[in-house]
Amino acid sequence: MAEKVLMKGNEAIGEAAIHAGCQCFFGYPITPQTEVAAYMARKMPKIGRVFLQAESEVAAINMVYGAAGSGVRVMTSSSSPGISLKAEGISYIAGAELPCVIVNIVRGGPGLGSIQPAQSDYFQATKGGGHGDYRLVVFAPSSVQEMVDLIQDAFDVADIYRNPVMVMGDGMLGQMMEPVEFKERPKREIPSKDSWAATGLHGRKQHHVINSLYLQPEKLEEHNKKLSKKYAEIEKNEVRYETYNCEGEVDLVVAAYGTVSRIVKNAIKILEKEGIKVGLIRPITLWPFPKKAFEEVTGRTKHGFISVELSEGQMVEDVMLSVKGRKPVYFYGRSGGMVPTPAEIAGRIRAIVGGEK
Amino acid sequence: MDARIRVFTGHFGSGKTEIAINYALKLADMGKKVTIADLDIVNPYFCTRDERELFEKKGIRLVATPKELANAELGIIPLNTLTIFNDKSYEVIIDVGGDDQGAVALGQYNRYFQMEDYDMYFVVNTARPFTKDAHGVIEYIRDIERASRIKVRYLINNTNLSYETTIDDILKGQKIVKEVSQRTGLAIRYTTVREDLVDKLPDGIEGEIFPIKIFMLPPWRRDLE
């Protein structure tokens, strides 16, 4: 077993990427994720890998595009406004079917917003962000250790499907310190990149071309269909979630991801003492969304569902789509960098269970 | 005799803020007039200034960026920082941001530090990856002394793995901090330990045992402790 160390979430992201064989990191500072870049700046040159602070987020994501095209493992990180700037490049990378890992340590928005934690980039991450018919695999860890594990998994998933993967955590996850270990991860079979990576001709006659431009509509539609098939494959294979206290009959089921799920778990403990049984579904992949987990518990939850988020209501729409109107879906959110306490969430749940809608 | 001005420095994430807050509370409980100055220009979250209400309740004067500017990220030092040097009726705790980048905030006050004695503490947590050995710790001491333009006087062993800390971790840290002490000539002044672990400590702990309460809690633990 590896030795445990105490790390800030952002530092742990850097170290996890290094463990996963990340060869290049391109970034640009922005709170609350700057320590990722700072960690990479300190560590990457020492082990003969590439760290580069680009002149902007736009430059950084296009460097990622280039490095990914040559088949190396590459990562960039930013926080909300920076991810908006990277959105164009992410769409190109998805279009060109290149693997890379993008970290978003989310702060309050819209616009410059604030530097305090938020989950208000859920729509941006799962519903597009950039233009065109593409999907981003989105991992949502809830602890520093899980962030370490998911960063490493993200590189595998990106390589297997030749698709960008985002690891999204609220600012709290980036800034908090927790003990972590860098375990050996279960090895997944990674397909060879030789058939597409632009690494020179090596005796071949045809260049490998990295491209997202299809001028003939027939060709672009064909490309879109191919991507859709891939996304369906990801939806089939890569859904991840955790259920907590969901066995048997329950009064209410909470949907929460990231650090909010940890607050909810303590709210559940408070309510347990009062005889109110509350379950939790914690999506670990925000896309693909764990629809089945909701379907499975719909018949057993007396008062339905509540989505608790650090936003004005984003994931709640996916919960509604999963529940398909069979049970009520409520919402509770704080935003702008405000974070609810366990007692606050317990209070909202108590009211719903008590008949207040 | 402790100097009136105590400065807490260390590698980023070593636990300076928790120790500074606990130290201020200890002095206040002893009936002293206390000022705590938050000169952390590095951290956006989990800062001394977040405990404003606690200090008010305990009658501790807080020198910090006003609340409305606390998230402005301007790298600003509070306007009234000079009061810590001018008003000598107060015992002073200075919480400095991590690493040399944080210690830079002290440089401009050099002439005041030359006029009055101070105790600068260097907080060590050997469970942090860059300070896991004596070499790493000494490198940070040198960097911080250079940036702050003042000298470390004492070491504090604050080795911890947050809520997973064991006595074994503390002892492992002590071994490394002792080596730092031997190589630098700096004395180990305190071993800081979470309150609930104090009774489990064996004999032979270096320096005074300083029990601390944790204030920088994540939101899910706030109603429970």
HADDOCK unambig.tbl for C-alpha pairs under 7 A between the chains (distance, minus, plus):
assign (segid A and resid 5 and name CA) (segid B and resid 127 and name CA) 4.95 0.50 0.50
assign (segid A and resid 5 and name CA) (segid B and resid 128 and name CA) 5.72 0.50 0.50
assign (segid A and resid 5 and name CA) (segid B and resid 129 and name CA) 6.35 0.50 0.50
assign (segid A and resid 5 and name CA) (segid B and resid 161 and name CA) 6.84 0.50 0.50
assign (segid A and resid 6 and name CA) (segid B and resid 127 and name CA) 5.57 0.50 0.50
assign (segid A and resid 6 and name CA) (segid B and resid 128 and name CA) 5.20 0.50 0.50
assign (segid A and resid 6 and name CA) (segid B and resid 161 and name CA) 5.44 0.50 0.50
assign (segid A and resid 7 and name CA) (segid B and resid 128 and name CA) 6.45 0.50 0.50
assign (segid A and resid 115 and name CA) (segid B and resid 71 and name CA) 6.59 0.50 0.50
assign (segid A and resid 175 and name CA) (segid B and resid 45 and name CA) 6.65 0.50 0.50
assign (segid A and resid 178 and name CA) (segid B and resid 162 and name CA) 6.43 0.50 0.50
assign (segid A and resid 179 and name CA) (segid B and resid 161 and name CA) 5.50 0.50 0.50
assign (segid A and resid 179 and name CA) (segid B and resid 162 and name CA) 6.80 0.50 0.50
assign (segid A and resid 262 and name CA) (segid B and resid 220 and name CA) 6.01 0.50 0.50
assign (segid A and resid 263 and name CA) (segid B and resid 219 and name CA) 6.80 0.50 0.50
assign (segid A and resid 263 and name CA) (segid B and resid 220 and name CA) 4.18 0.50 0.50
assign (segid A and resid 266 and name CA) (segid B and resid 220 and name CA) 6.61 0.50 0.50
assign (segid A and resid 341 and name CA) (segid B and resid 219 and name CA) 5.88 0.50 0.50
assign (segid A and resid 341 and name CA) (segid B and resid 220 and name CA) 6.26 0.50 0.50
assign (segid A and resid 341 and name CA) (segid B and resid 222 and name CA) 6.97 0.50 0.50
assign (segid A and resid 341 and name CA) (segid B and resid 223 and name CA) 6.83 0.50 0.50
assign (segid A and resid 342 and name CA) (segid B and resid 220 and name CA) 6.08 0.50 0.50
assign (segid A and resid 342 and name CA) (segid B and resid 223 and name CA) 6.56 0.50 0.50
assign (segid A and resid 343 and name CA) (segid B and resid 223 and name CA) 6.75 0.50 0.50
